[in-house]
Amino acid sequence: MVERVKPKRRRGYTRVSPKHQVTIPIDALAVAGIHEGDELRVEAVGPGRLILSRPTDVIARYAGTMPGIWEPGELEALKDEWR
């Protein structure tokens, strides 16, 4: 019986599994600051090219950037109208 030997993987490379899954090399994750459990957005930007990024929290990004637009209590009154 001939033993089947797995082909050696090149450092920094991965393959797409039959379930369309990939394993991202740990060195790349460390440099990007991505940790277990992080949510990532996947964007196709061209043939053979994907970008993985953390989704941005839009509210946190813009919170407090427009002071003086609303009078105190005005937003609360508007929210009450929606209820």
LINCOR-V873270 format. One record per residue. N is the residue number from 0. RES is the residue in one letter. OMEGA is omega in whole degrees, -180 to 180 (* if undefined). Layout:
# LINCOR-V873270
n=[N:N]
res=[RES:RES]
omega=[OMEGA:OMEGA]
This chain:
# LINCOR-V873270
n=[0:1:2:3:4:5:6:7:8:9:10:11:12:13:14:15:16:17:18:19:20:21:22:23:24:25:26:27:28:29:30:31:32:33:34:35:36:37:38:39:40:41:42:43:44:45:46:47:48:49:50:51:52:53:54:55:56:57:58:59:60:61:62:63:64:65:66:67:68:69:70:71:72:73:74:75:76:77:78:79:80:81:82]
res=[M:V:E:R:V:K:P:K:R:R:R:G:Y:T:R:V:S:P:K:H:Q:V:T:I:P:I:D:A:L:A:V:A:G:I:H:E:G:D:E:L:R:V:E:A:V:G:P:G:R:L:I:L:S:R:P:T:D:V:I:A:R:Y:A:G:T:M:P:G:I:W:E:P:G:E:L:E:A:L:K:D:E:W:R]
omega=[-178:178:177:-179:178:176:179:178:177:-179:179:180:177:178:175:-179:176:178:180:179:175:173:-179:-179:-175:179:180:178:-179:-180:-179:-179:180:-176:177:178:178:175:-179:174:180:-179:176:-177:178:180:178:-175:177:174:174:179:175:176:-180:177:-174:-179:180:-179:-175:-178:177:-177:-179:-180:177:179:-179:175:178:179:-177:179:178:178:179:178:179:178:-177:-176:*]
